[in-house]
Amino acid sequence: MNDDFQRRLAAAFPPETDQGLIRAINEGILLADGLVDAEPFLSNLIGRDLRGHLRRAGILFRLNGACAEGLLPFQAVIGKMPRGHLHWLEISSGEFDAHLCRTEGPFSFPEDTLTRQDERLRNQLDLFEPNYMPPRESAASDRLAAWLMFGGNTSGQLQHLCWAMPEATGDHWLAHVNVLRRAAANSDLPETNAQASKSLTLKFKEHIELDLARRGIVSDKNSV
């Protein structure tokens, strides 16, 4: 770990945002699991196969909403990933742009992809390799890259949630914040109360219907 980057990461995503973040993540999981359990099309083996995808979609949906509603003090934009056909949520705060990814544990690295490799190159600084020159397409931004890493069990319980700044090359962390541990240690923060309102559930259902139709999994949004 690097003390300077640890301080900068914690400043961008401070302790007072922990409970709102945990609440939004839990609500996203609840939205996804509730949809799988309630919809006949998803209450089967297909729904089981899609549960991981739907949980990720639920978390992205709820994080984006929480930022837009001012419940989280971050800027958030949903856009198409630079590589592939999937979409992601970019969360910006302070010096950092962060993206969500699932990991096996709080210190585990996510599955490597070309997009994540490009993200990590932002964190290749002269401090570490003075002669290194990133590719032109990866050097367009001087902002730092972080990941919001999460993982849960089959019952939908959140097991870990961390902000982390990866080194450009090699599986090493320049900075790492365990959100669940930090929130638990801060007795001044209110208790998390995750819930999904009926209106939020309906909006998410419509969001998923359109997404599945666009992917060709259903023929039209009324099929779900």
KEKOLDREN-370880 format. One line per field, with one value per residue: residue number from 1; residue in three letters; chain; x negated, z negated, y negated of N, C-alpha, C in turn. Coordinates in nm, 4 decimals. Example, Ala and Ser with C-alpha at 12.3 -4.5 7.8 and 13.67 -1.06 7.14 Angstrom:
<rs>
k	(1:2) .
r	(ALA:SER) .
c	(A:A) .
n_c1	(-1.3190:-1.2850) .
n_c3	(-0.7800:-0.7080) .
n_c2	(0.5690:0.2250) .
ca_c1	(-1.2300:-1.3670) .
ca_c3	(-0.7800:-0.7140) .
ca_c2	(0.4500:0.1060) .
c_c1	(-1.3200:-1.2900) .
c_c3	(-0.7800:-0.7870) .
c_c2	(0.3300:-0.0030) .
</rs>
This chain:
<rs>
k	(1:2:3:4:5:6:7:8:9:10:11:12:13:14:15:16:17:18:19:20:21:22:23:24:25:26:27:28:29:30:31:32:33:34:35:36:37:38:39:40:41:42:43:44:45:46:47:48:49:50:51:52:53:54:55:56:57:58:59:60:61:62:63:64:65:66:67:68:69:70:71:72:73:74:75:76:77:78:79:80:81:82:83:84:85:86:87:88:89:90:91:92:93:94:95:96:97:98:99:100:101:102:103:104:105:106:107:108:109:110:111:112:113:114:115:116:117:118:119:120:121:122:123:124:125:126:127:128:129:130:131:132:133:134:135:136:137:138:139:140:141:142:143:144:145:146:147:148:149:150:151:152:153:154:155:156:157:158:159:160:161:162:163:164:165:166:167:168:169:170:171:172:173:174:175:176:177:178:179:180:181:182:183:184:185:186:187:188:189:190:191:192:193:194:195:196:197:198:199:200:201:202:203:204:205:206:207:208:209:210:211:212:213:214:215:216:217:218:219:220:221:222:223:224) .
r	(MET:ASN:ASP:ASP:PHE:GLN:ARG:ARG:LEU:ALA:ALA:ALA:PHE:PRO:PRO:GLU:THR:ASP:GLN:GLY:LEU:ILE:ARG:ALA:ILE:ASN:GLU:GLY:ILE:LEU:LEU:ALA:ASP:GLY:LEU:VAL:ASP:ALA:GLU:PRO:PHE:LEU:SER:ASN:LEU:ILE:GLY:ARG:ASP:LEU:ARG:GLY:HIS:LEU:ARG:ARG:ALA:GLY:ILE:LEU:PHE:ARG:LEU:ASN:GLY:ALA:CYS:ALA:GLU:GLY:LEU:LEU:PRO:PHE:GLN:ALA:VAL:ILE:GLY:LYS:MET:PRO:ARG:GLY:HIS:LEU:HIS:TRP:LEU:GLU:ILE:SER:SER:GLY:GLU:PHE:ASP:ALA:HIS:LEU:CYS:ARG:THR:GLU:GLY:PRO:PHE:SER:PHE:PRO:GLU:ASP:THR:LEU:THR:ARG:GLN:ASP:GLU:ARG:LEU:ARG:ASN:GLN:LEU:ASP:LEU:PHE:GLU:PRO:ASN:TYR:MET:PRO:PRO:ARG:GLU:SER:ALA:ALA:SER:ASP:ARG:LEU:ALA:ALA:TRP:LEU:MET:PHE:GLY:GLY:ASN:THR:SER:GLY:GLN:LEU:GLN:HIS:LEU:CYS:TRP:ALA:MET:PRO:GLU:ALA:THR:GLY:ASP:HIS:TRP:LEU:ALA:HIS:VAL:ASN:VAL:LEU:ARG:ARG:ALA:ALA:ALA:ASN:SER:ASP:LEU:PRO:GLU:THR:ASN:ALA:GLN:ALA:SER:LYS:SER:LEU:THR:LEU:LYS:PHE:LYS:GLU:HIS:ILE:GLU:LEU:ASP:LEU:ALA:ARG:ARG:GLY:ILE:VAL:SER:ASP:LYS:ASN:SER:VAL) .
c	(A:A:A:A:A:A:A:A:A:A:A:A:A:A:A:A:A:A:A:A:A:A:A:A:A:A:A:A:A:A:A:A:A:A:A:A:A:A:A:A:A:A:A:A:A:A:A:A:A:A:A:A:A:A:A:A:A:A:A:A:A:A:A:A:A:A:A:A:A:A:A:A:A:A:A:A:A:A:A:A:A:A:A:A:A:A:A:A:A:A:A:A:A:A:A:A:A:A:A:A:A:A:A:A:A:A:A:A:A:A:A:A:A:A:A:A:A:A:A:A:A:A:A:A:A:A:A:A:A:A:A:A:A:A:A:A:A:A:A:A:A:A:A:A:A:A:A:A:A:A:A:A:A:A:A:A:A:A:A:A:A:A:A:A:A:A:A:A:A:A:A:A:A:A:A:A:A:A:A:A:A:A:A:A:A:A:A:A:A:A:A:A:A:A:A:A:A:A:A:A:A:A:A:A:A:A:A:A:A:A:A:A:A:A:A:A:A:A:A:A:A:A:A:A) .
n_c1	(-0.0838:-0.0342:-0.0927:-0.0248:0.1530:0.3445:0.4511:0.5576:0.7468:0.9254:1.0092:1.1527:1.3620:1.5146:1.5601:1.8202:1.9849:2.0239:2.2459:2.4637:2.3742:2.3549:2.6242:2.7386:2.6169:2.7172:2.9915:2.9927:2.9293:3.1518:3.3548:3.2917:3.3067:3.5695:3.7063:3.6389:3.7615:4.0286:4.1179:4.2575:4.1153:3.8544:3.8394:3.7073:3.4735:3.3494:3.3696:3.2107:2.9621:2.9311:2.9159:2.6784:2.6038:2.8328:2.8188:2.5871:2.6828:2.8921:2.7504:2.5983:2.8088:2.9283:2.7176:2.6663:2.9107:2.9072:2.6943:2.7916:3.0111:2.8958:2.8367:2.5969:2.2841:2.1593:2.0616:2.2283:2.2428:2.4005:2.2728:2.1617:1.9300:1.5830:1.4858:1.6478:2.0034:2.1361:2.2652:2.1517:2.1208:1.9854:1.8349:1.7557:1.5373:1.3564:1.0232:1.0673:1.1985:1.4270:1.5183:1.7593:1.7047:1.7219:1.5747:1.3956:1.3143:1.2305:0.9707:0.9114:0.8356:1.0321:1.1681:0.9533:0.9696:0.9591:1.0557:1.0339:0.7588:0.6799:0.7925:0.6342:0.3890:0.3939:0.2958:0.0267:-0.2488:-0.5209:-0.6603:-0.6943:-0.7884:-1.0046:-1.0689:-0.8503:-0.5976:-0.2649:-0.0242:0.1171:0.4009:0.4632:0.3634:0.5061:0.6426:0.5772:0.6771:0.7219:0.7638:1.0052:1.1580:1.4796:1.5357:1.7256:1.8921:2.1043:2.3080:2.4932:2.7431:2.7805:2.6652:2.4483:2.1073:1.8533:1.7262:1.5487:1.3416:1.0836:0.7558:0.5840:0.2502:0.0801:-0.0384:-0.0665:0.0572:0.1211:0.2135:0.2393:0.3839:0.6422:0.9655:1.1680:1.4949:1.7147:1.5922:1.4891:1.7247:1.8525:1.6841:1.7277:1.9076:2.0668:2.2210:2.5427:2.7533:2.7653:3.0436:3.1774:3.4055:3.6546:3.8659:4.2069:4.2354:3.9713:3.9098:4.0796:3.9707:3.7195:3.7915:3.9010:3.6711:3.5090:3.6674:3.6530:3.3802:3.3380:3.4950:3.3554:3.1241:3.2198:3.3146:3.5743:3.8691:4.0223:4.0911:4.3099:4.2955:4.1634) .
n_c3	(0.0000:0.0544:-0.1270:-0.0569:0.1639:0.0323:-0.1449:0.0412:0.1786:-0.0313:-0.0848:0.1434:0.1333:-0.1309:-0.4903:-0.5733:-0.3634:-0.3638:-0.4776:-0.3174:-0.0746:-0.1258:-0.1756:0.0765:0.2377:0.1174:0.1631:0.4407:0.4779:0.3533:0.5244:0.7601:0.6778:0.5897:0.8283:0.9737:0.8139:0.8324:1.0971:1.3384:1.5721:1.4889:1.2657:1.2614:1.4125:1.5993:1.4835:1.2621:1.3858:1.4761:1.2484:1.1327:1.3275:1.3136:1.0513:1.0634:1.2467:1.0940:0.8829:1.0220:1.1247:0.8870:0.7579:0.9445:0.9297:0.6585:0.6575:0.8367:0.6961:0.4860:0.2600:0.2420:0.2598:0.5139:0.8618:1.1244:1.4138:1.6568:1.9116:2.2309:2.2275:2.3168:2.4596:2.6020:2.5567:2.3279:2.0586:1.8217:1.4985:1.4298:1.1598:1.0206:0.8168:0.6379:0.7235:0.8624:1.0899:1.0749:1.1149:1.0955:0.9800:0.9428:0.6979:0.5592:0.2975:0.0378:0.0905:0.3283:0.6792:0.9566:1.2372:1.5138:1.7809:2.1100:2.0982:1.8229:1.7988:1.9487:1.7881:1.5567:1.6410:1.6065:1.3557:1.3684:1.2832:1.3014:1.0694:1.0198:1.2508:1.4261:1.6990:1.8332:2.0804:2.1293:2.3629:2.6218:2.6254:2.3669:2.2136:2.2127:2.0047:1.6959:1.4612:1.1775:1.1410:0.9929:0.8298:0.7331:0.5390:0.4888:0.3229:0.2681:0.0967:0.1885:0.0905:0.1181:-0.0628:-0.1422:-0.1355:-0.1159:-0.0570:0.1075:0.1743:0.4064:0.5317:0.8033:0.8868:1.1908:1.3330:1.2468:0.9613:0.7292:0.4661:0.4638:0.2963:0.0556:-0.0710:-0.3063:-0.3080:-0.4539:-0.6939:-0.7818:-0.8127:-1.0139:-1.2238:-1.2782:-1.4960:-1.4894:-1.2666:-1.1114:-1.1383:-0.8739:-0.6546:-0.4377:-0.1725:0.0779:0.2521:0.3827:0.6137:0.6955:0.7426:0.9603:1.1540:1.1861:1.2838:1.5344:1.6489:1.6667:1.8302:2.0757:2.1191:2.1414:2.3652:2.5558:2.5692:2.6880:2.5361:2.4555:2.6555:2.6525:2.4244:2.2693:2.2264:2.0024) .
n_c2	(0.1187:-0.2316:-0.5163:-0.7799:-0.7500:-0.5992:-0.7871:-0.9699:-0.8162:-0.7581:-1.0159:-1.0792:-0.8947:-0.9068:-0.8188:-0.8997:-0.8415:-0.5731:-0.4225:-0.4993:-0.4013:-0.1236:-0.0738:-0.1314:0.0662:0.3008:0.2615:0.2780:0.5490:0.6631:0.5732:0.7151:0.9881:0.9956:0.9544:1.1849:1.3798:1.3080:1.2996:1.5135:1.5877:1.5758:1.7310:1.9888:2.2227:2.0578:1.8053:1.8544:1.8828:1.6237:1.4725:1.3637:1.1737:1.0118:0.9205:0.7620:0.5725:0.4664:0.3460:0.1527:0.0009:-0.0958:-0.2314:-0.4336:-0.5696:-0.6519:-0.8313:-1.0251:-1.1152:-1.2456:-1.1050:-0.9828:-1.1441:-1.1513:-1.1732:-1.0107:-0.8110:-0.6156:-0.4237:-0.2871:-0.0227:-0.0543:0.1646:0.4432:0.5226:0.4576:0.2487:0.0032:-0.1556:-0.4610:-0.6030:-0.9030:-1.0881:-1.3283:-1.2797:-1.0507:-0.8022:-0.5461:-0.2005:0.0610:0.3928:0.7477:0.9547:1.2362:1.2095:0.9643:0.8696:0.9828:0.9854:0.8720:1.0581:1.0517:0.8220:0.6680:0.4085:0.3485:0.3674:0.1450:-0.0565:-0.0350:-0.1307:-0.4019:-0.4404:-0.4099:-0.5593:-0.7979:-0.7755:-0.5078:-0.3711:-0.5286:-0.5337:-0.4445:-0.4617:-0.5057:-0.3595:-0.5673:-0.5776:-0.5174:-0.7159:-0.9447:-1.0637:-1.2247:-1.1410:-0.9259:-0.5697:-0.3557:-0.0735:0.0370:0.2880:0.5807:0.8552:1.1343:1.3812:1.6829:1.6341:1.3685:1.1968:0.9356:0.9777:0.8610:0.5298:0.2918:0.0083:-0.0230:-0.0793:0.0193:0.1251:0.0439:0.2569:0.5972:0.7747:0.5895:0.3686:0.0204:-0.1361:-0.0743:-0.0343:0.1021:0.1059:0.2149:0.2914:0.0467:-0.1019:0.0439:-0.0073:-0.2700:-0.4258:-0.6480:-0.6552:-0.6047:-0.3098:-0.0762:-0.0527:0.1241:0.1252:0.1805:-0.0191:-0.0084:-0.1643:-0.1899:0.0758:0.1273:-0.0458:0.0687:0.3216:0.2520:0.1492:0.3802:0.5412:0.4052:0.4243:0.7050:0.7550:0.6092:0.7583:0.9813:1.1897:1.1995:1.1572:0.9241:0.6525:0.7211:0.9875:1.0756) .
ca_c1	(0.0000:-0.1038:-0.0240:0.0313:0.2711:0.4444:0.5162:0.6329:0.8641:1.0187:1.0654:1.2510:1.4747:1.4929:1.6408:1.9600:2.0623:2.0258:2.3772:2.5444:2.3244:2.3981:2.7694:2.7672:2.5761:2.8142:3.1174:2.9763:2.9395:3.2918:3.4322:3.2662:3.3596:3.7149:3.7557:3.6242:3.8590:4.1670:4.1554:4.2579:4.0118:3.7247:3.8457:3.6721:3.3305:3.3005:3.3521:3.0932:2.8444:2.9228:2.9199:2.5577:2.6171:2.9379:2.7692:2.4991:2.7690:2.9632:2.6571:2.5706:2.9319:2.9531:2.6096:2.6905:3.0218:2.8671:2.6120:2.8785:3.1008:2.8186:2.8145:2.4519:2.2290:2.0706:2.1151:2.2408:2.2900:2.4048:2.2315:2.1157:1.7906:1.4995:1.4722:1.7626:2.1364:2.1946:2.2626:2.1026:2.1459:1.8633:1.8564:1.6451:1.5276:1.2193:0.9313:1.0865:1.3125:1.4346:1.6136:1.8021:1.6676:1.7388:1.4526:1.4154:1.2857:1.2018:0.8397:0.8948:0.8472:1.1388:1.1267:0.8831:1.0273:0.8867:1.1016:0.9737:0.6162:0.6689:0.8184:0.5222:0.2753:0.3980:0.2237:-0.1160:-0.3071:-0.6664:-0.7142:-0.7227:-0.8693:-1.0296:-1.0826:-0.7299:-0.5077:-0.1425:0.0296:0.1861:0.5424:0.4778:0.3022:0.5863:0.6931:0.4828:0.7485:0.6812:0.8641:1.0355:1.2659:1.5692:1.5415:1.8266:1.9162:2.2104:2.3330:2.6072:2.8653:2.7877:2.6039:2.3238:1.9963:1.7473:1.7448:1.4214:1.2824:0.9455:0.6787:0.4866:0.1286:0.1005:-0.0758:-0.0874:0.1717:0.0864:0.2989:0.1781:0.4671:0.7529:1.0550:1.2732:1.6095:1.7937:1.5167:1.4814:1.8569:1.8802:1.6014:1.7701:2.0327:2.1454:2.3028:2.6705:2.7623:2.8162:3.1791:3.1992:3.5385:3.6868:4.0047:4.2818:4.2052:3.8363:3.9187:4.1413:3.8739:3.6155:3.8528:3.9075:3.5326:3.4627:3.7457:3.5952:3.2455:3.3488:3.5464:3.2464:3.0291:3.2853:3.3509:3.7198:3.9055:4.0681:4.0838:4.4231:4.2762:4.1004) .
ca_c3	(0.0000:0.0592:-0.2232:0.0109:0.2386:-0.0654:-0.1914:0.1509:0.2042:-0.1423:-0.0721:0.2525:0.0918:-0.2758:-0.5782:-0.5851:-0.2511:-0.3711:-0.5013:-0.1977:0.0275:-0.1632:-0.1567:0.2205:0.2864:0.0678:0.2343:0.5755:0.4690:0.3233:0.6466:0.8528:0.6255:0.5879:0.9650:1.0077:0.7379:0.8604:1.2372:1.3845:1.6709:1.4239:1.1526:1.3170:1.4330:1.6718:1.3830:1.1817:1.4661:1.4931:1.1195:1.1161:1.4164:1.2633:0.9308:1.1077:1.3052:0.9844:0.8107:1.1080:1.1302:0.7605:0.7350:1.0315:0.8731:0.5319:0.6909:0.8994:0.5928:0.3836:0.1435:0.2441:0.3142:0.6262:0.9966:1.1827:1.5527:1.7192:2.0515:2.2924:2.2010:2.4359:2.5334:2.5815:2.5732:2.1971:2.0054:1.6854:1.4272:1.3881:1.0401:1.0122:0.6933:0.6177:0.8342:0.9070:1.1602:1.0262:1.1785:1.0122:1.0240:0.8416:0.6676:0.4688:0.1610:0.0267:0.1459:0.4555:0.7998:1.0454:1.3617:1.5995:1.9125:2.1797:2.0472:1.6916:1.8212:1.9898:1.6701:1.4629:1.6928:1.5525:1.2286:1.3932:1.2657:1.3111:0.9402:1.0166:1.3670:1.4921:1.8437:1.8911:2.1538:2.1607:2.4974:2.6378:2.5911:2.2233:2.1453:2.2420:1.8816:1.5848:1.3431:1.1249:1.1561:0.8747:0.8436:0.6210:0.5442:0.4004:0.3326:0.1788:0.0979:0.2715:0.0311:0.1467:-0.1687:-0.1019:-0.2128:-0.1213:0.0253:0.0929:0.2745:0.4212:0.6415:0.8465:0.9566:1.3353:1.3720:1.1284:0.8706:0.6057:0.4379:0.4210:0.1846:0.0356:-0.1812:-0.3343:-0.3453:-0.5595:-0.8197:-0.8245:-0.8588:-1.1404:-1.3271:-1.2978:-1.5724:-1.4685:-1.1467:-1.1351:-1.0945:-0.7374:-0.6440:-0.2945:-0.1315:0.2149:0.2601:0.4967:0.7331:0.7364:0.7976:1.0922:1.2451:1.2159:1.3684:1.6694:1.6942:1.7021:1.9459:2.1950:2.1372:2.1906:2.5018:2.6405:2.5841:2.7581:2.4433:2.4703:2.7818:2.6225:2.2803:2.1996:2.2136:1.8754) .
ca_c2	(0.0000:-0.3589:-0.6026:-0.8960:-0.7078:-0.5581:-0.9104:-1.0298:-0.7316:-0.7780:-1.1501:-1.0774:-0.8116:-0.9179:-0.7332:-0.9409:-0.7869:-0.4266:-0.3641:-0.5194:-0.3094:0.0115:-0.0671:-0.1257:0.1979:0.3990:0.2408:0.3320:0.6947:0.6937:0.5521:0.8250:1.1136:0.9846:0.9718:1.3268:1.4573:1.2680:1.3119:1.6532:1.6119:1.5837:1.8239:2.1195:2.2372:1.9409:1.7015:1.8882:1.8500:1.4789:1.4029:1.2835:1.0588:0.9242:0.8527:0.6538:0.4697:0.4019:0.2598:0.0375:-0.0784:-0.1643:-0.3266:-0.5478:-0.6438:-0.7140:-0.9479:-1.1248:-1.1669:-1.3138:-1.0200:-0.9656:-1.2691:-1.1211:-1.1853:-0.8779:-0.8074:-0.4842:-0.4315:-0.1632:0.0061:-0.0768:0.2903:0.5300:0.4654:0.4331:0.1132:-0.0073:-0.2801:-0.5291:-0.6838:-0.9975:-1.1666:-1.3711:-1.2516:-0.9130:-0.7429:-0.4083:-0.1106:0.1733:0.5272:0.8513:1.0293:1.3492:1.1690:0.8213:0.8365:1.0530:0.9046:0.9200:1.1234:0.9576:0.7942:0.5627:0.2797:0.3255:0.3421:0.0050:-0.1393:-0.0289:-0.2059:-0.5379:-0.4431:-0.3906:-0.6913:-0.8050:-0.7376:-0.3649:-0.3328:-0.6573:-0.5224:-0.3837:-0.5509:-0.4332:-0.3790:-0.6946:-0.5693:-0.5007:-0.8284:-1.0638:-1.1215:-1.2247:-1.0974:-0.7964:-0.4643:-0.2745:0.0236:0.0640:0.4339:0.6376:0.9984:1.1794:1.5252:1.7233:1.5797:1.2256:1.1178:0.8721:1.0319:0.7614:0.4102:0.2209:-0.0790:0.0188:-0.1384:0.1200:0.0883:0.0585:0.3926:0.6796:0.7765:0.5205:0.2542:-0.1045:-0.1815:0.0193:-0.0710:0.2005:0.0226:0.2789:0.2856:-0.0934:-0.1431:0.1110:-0.0680:-0.4083:-0.4187:-0.7693:-0.6409:-0.5353:-0.1709:-0.0588:-0.0002:0.1437:0.1664:0.1421:-0.0626:0.0438:-0.2431:-0.1539:0.2110:0.1172:-0.1079:0.1662:0.4235:0.1973:0.1392:0.5143:0.5861:0.3444:0.4789:0.8419:0.7482:0.5600:0.8677:1.0906:1.2964:1.2035:1.0936:0.7890:0.6278:0.7815:1.1317:1.1096) .
c_c1	(-0.0886:-0.0266:0.0415:0.1578:0.3817:0.5219:0.6050:0.7577:0.9693:1.0822:1.1729:1.3776:1.4714:1.5890:1.7883:2.0464:2.0841:2.1664:2.4700:2.5039:2.3695:2.5481:2.8043:2.7310:2.6774:2.9495:3.1087:2.9873:3.0835:3.3800:3.4154:3.3283:3.5119:3.7751:3.7488:3.7323:4.0036:4.2118:4.1484:4.1469:3.8759:3.7224:3.8217:3.5214:3.2707:3.2751:3.2319:2.9646:2.8219:2.9076:2.7970:2.5621:2.7197:2.8954:2.6767:2.5814:2.8441:2.8748:2.6247:2.6899:2.9492:2.8429:2.6293:2.8031:2.9841:2.7803:2.6984:2.9698:3.0275:2.7971:2.6676:2.3916:2.1307:2.1404:2.1180:2.3001:2.2878:2.3703:2.1856:1.9675:1.7079:1.4836:1.5923:1.8936:2.2030:2.1847:2.2060:2.1398:2.0110:1.8982:1.7346:1.6526:1.3817:1.1356:0.9643:1.2107:1.3128:1.5411:1.6390:1.7495:1.6839:1.6066:1.4841:1.3935:1.2452:1.0673:0.8123:0.9052:0.9597:1.0813:1.0676:0.9542:0.9443:0.9264:1.0374:0.8232:0.5936:0.6925:0.6957:0.4030:0.2771:0.3118:0.0752:-0.1823:-0.4591:-0.7336:-0.7615:-0.8139:-0.8958:-1.0326:-0.9573:-0.6434:-0.3824:-0.1014:0.1125:0.3315:0.5645:0.4250:0.3817:0.6335:0.5860:0.5516:0.7043:0.7966:0.8797:1.1453:1.3486:1.5979:1.6435:1.8323:2.0217:2.2258:2.4577:2.7396:2.8795:2.7299:2.4689:2.2110:1.8775:1.7783:1.6226:1.3999:1.1356:0.8831:0.5715:0.3608:0.1490:0.0686:-0.1046:0.0307:0.1312:0.1786:0.2138:0.2533:0.5885:0.8333:1.1634:1.3936:1.6890:1.7221:1.5115:1.6145:1.8896:1.8023:1.6435:1.9061:2.1206:2.2387:2.4321:2.6677:2.8212:2.9553:3.2134:3.3419:3.5620:3.8349:4.0725:4.2494:4.0656:3.8342:3.9764:4.0446:3.7648:3.6691:3.8592:3.7681:3.4809:3.5388:3.6859:3.4566:3.2502:3.4011:3.4372:3.1435:3.0892:3.3212:3.5017:3.7541:3.9574:4.0776:4.2013:4.4070:4.2201:4.2076) .
c_c3	(0.0000:-0.0284:-0.1565:0.0869:0.1445:-0.1157:-0.0828:0.1847:0.0951:-0.1372:0.0361:0.2125:-0.0611:-0.3588:-0.5842:-0.4687:-0.2629:-0.3842:-0.3820:-0.0858:-0.0007:-0.1395:-0.0088:0.2789:0.2441:0.1375:0.3768:0.5781:0.4420:0.4466:0.7418:0.8042:0.6199:0.7252:1.0061:0.9395:0.7800:1.0030:1.2831:1.4833:1.6065:1.3079:1.2004:1.3372:1.5089:1.5747:1.2950:1.2563:1.4755:1.3614:1.0994:1.2018:1.3635:1.1360:0.9674:1.1651:1.1966:0.9075:0.8931:1.1115:1.0019:0.7274:0.8186:0.9764:0.7455:0.5564:0.7496:0.7965:0.4826:0.2577:0.1309:0.3143:0.4283:0.7572:1.0584:1.3228:1.6006:1.8666:2.1014:2.2625:2.3285:2.5221:2.5022:2.5916:2.4407:2.1589:1.8634:1.6270:1.3877:1.2740:1.0224:0.8820:0.6714:0.7409:0.9075:0.9941:1.1228:1.1011:1.0875:1.0683:0.9083:0.8234:0.5673:0.3229:0.1569:0.0842:0.2784:0.5716:0.8873:1.1664:1.4565:1.7340:1.9777:2.1284:1.9128:1.7036:1.8602:1.8716:1.5809:1.5098:1.6471:1.4271:1.2434:1.3913:1.2739:1.1808:0.9392:1.1305:1.4507:1.6443:1.9124:1.9578:2.1904:2.3061:2.5045:2.5914:2.4418:2.1455:2.1627:2.1156:1.7742:1.4545:1.3034:1.1329:1.0255:0.9105:0.7161:0.6263:0.4436:0.4197:0.2320:0.1852:0.1802:0.2178:0.0537:0.0375:-0.1227:-0.1938:-0.2208:-0.0244:0.0018:0.2076:0.2864:0.5443:0.6836:0.9052:1.1058:1.3837:1.2453:1.0338:0.7345:0.5903:0.3990:0.3023:0.1759:-0.0868:-0.1931:-0.3900:-0.4597:-0.6941:-0.8725:-0.8785:-0.9945:-1.2550:-1.3605:-1.3657:-1.5533:-1.3483:-1.1772:-1.0829:-0.9545:-0.7394:-0.4961:-0.2683:0.0110:0.2214:0.3826:0.6248:0.7861:0.7998:0.9385:1.1938:1.2833:1.3064:1.5136:1.7302:1.7420:1.8220:2.0750:2.2244:2.1950:2.3341:2.5984:2.6667:2.6589:2.6689:2.4377:2.5950:2.7640:2.4733:2.2044:2.1780:2.0782:1.7674) .
c_c2	(-0.1255:-0.4582:-0.7224:-0.8592:-0.6598:-0.6800:-0.9695:-0.9490:-0.7518:-0.9171:-1.1548:-1.0024:-0.8000:-0.8331:-0.7708:-0.8941:-0.6360:-0.3696:-0.3831:-0.4260:-0.1668:0.0277:-0.0533:0.0106:0.3038:0.3849:0.2947:0.4827:0.7362:0.6780:0.6698:0.9548:1.1118:1.0055:1.1182:1.4098:1.4292:1.2966:1.4575:1.6844:1.6348:1.6822:1.9669:2.1246:2.1178:1.8268:1.7271:1.8539:1.6993:1.4038:1.3132:1.1578:0.9598:0.8526:0.7374:0.5393:0.3943:0.3060:0.1355:-0.0571:-0.1593:-0.2636:-0.4522:-0.6348:-0.7169:-0.8371:-1.0596:-1.1915:-1.2422:-1.2327:-0.9814:-1.0869:-1.2487:-1.1556:-1.0460:-0.8872:-0.6632:-0.4995:-0.2958:-0.1436:-0.0121:0.0472:0.3787:0.4537:0.4323:0.2855:0.1158:-0.1425:-0.3382:-0.6227:-0.7724:-1.0761:-1.2024:-1.3465:-1.1225:-0.8952:-0.5955:-0.3304:0.0084:0.3047:0.6251:0.9242:1.1391:1.3118:1.0230:0.7787:0.9080:0.9552:0.9594:0.9904:1.0204:0.9444:0.6841:0.4253:0.2489:0.3007:0.1961:-0.0892:-0.1480:-0.1110:-0.3514:-0.5516:-0.4129:-0.5274:-0.6842:-0.7641:-0.5927:-0.3207:-0.4580:-0.6487:-0.4690:-0.4898:-0.4730:-0.4539:-0.5063:-0.6870:-0.5555:-0.6204:-0.9572:-1.1340:-1.1171:-1.1858:-0.9567:-0.6972:-0.3872:-0.1764:0.0259:0.2133:0.4860:0.7888:1.0373:1.3292:1.5564:1.6702:1.4297:1.1379:1.0643:0.9190:0.9366:0.6482:0.3216:0.1228:-0.0386:-0.0453:-0.0391:0.0573:0.1172:0.1992:0.4726:0.6690:0.7227:0.3992:0.1341:-0.1633:-0.0895:-0.0233:0.0347:0.1265:0.0848:0.2694:0.1431:-0.1412:-0.0818:0.0468:-0.2108:-0.4098:-0.5411:-0.7590:-0.5674:-0.3933:-0.1634:0.0023:0.0121:0.1888:0.1180:0.1072:-0.0028:-0.0325:-0.2105:-0.0158:0.2090:0.0577:-0.0088:0.2765:0.3760:0.1870:0.2752:0.5687:0.5322:0.4014:0.6197:0.8449:0.7038:0.6696:0.9866:1.2066:1.3112:1.1261:0.9522:0.7762:0.6865:0.9295:1.1722:1.1266) .
</rs>
